[in-house]
Amino acid sequence: MVYEAKAYRSDVPRNRLTPYVQKFCRKMANSFGVNVVQVEPVPQRHGLWVSNHVSWLDIPVVGSVAPVFFLSKAEIGEWPIFGRLAKAGGTLFIQRGSGDVGSVSDQIAEFLSEGSSVVFFPEATTTDGKQIKKIYGKLLKAAIDTDLPVCPMVIAYVDKEGKLSDKAAYYGERTMVQSLKSVADARGITAYVLPLEPIYPEGRDQRELTEVLQAVMQRGLKDLHERVLTA
């Protein structure tokens, strides 16, 4: 499948782009034979979205159901192919020169204040999808600064036998090429998405918000597995 990408125009409000971003992400997931299923309807809510992180597939899966924009290093915007695709999707480019997490959080807060919902993966690494690893909550400061909810969701990739798919997970020693081939060969993978209750930052500091998010996502993933795994 070939995608034609037109660069994002800065004079077009980003919130008008979300239906197109979602459609693009659905097509991308479908092109890899991944069926995206909302276990419960994902609310089209403005806020700081977070998800567990299993695979590069998380990007088209999350993008197909939630009204969000993704973050990327600014230099990727200058890349010939991926830069054009990123701009087409209204990607939010982050200046990472200083490597300061606080600076990134401030930039996310600015995007949120402008009406653009942002998503990030607080585990900061991919997993096998069986559990939630330690949450790193420094970027949650953006939700506190803007008084917007943290909107968690959890994802489970399930194969035709009703088991967690080891083909979808991208972690450990598996290379990107191996992962792409694994997903393409598997076919029949279903990505189940479960939105969780929003977490409002009022009255909570960053540490408390991180602890609450950790517990909510752990319970949510357990609930999702109980609902969709049959083997």
Helices and strands as residue ranges (DSSP letters): G 14-16, H 18-31, E 34-38, E 48-51, H 58-65, E 71-73, G 74-78, H 82-88, E 92-94, H 101-113, E 118-120, G 138-140, H 141-146, E 150-158, H 176-186, E 189-195, H 206-228
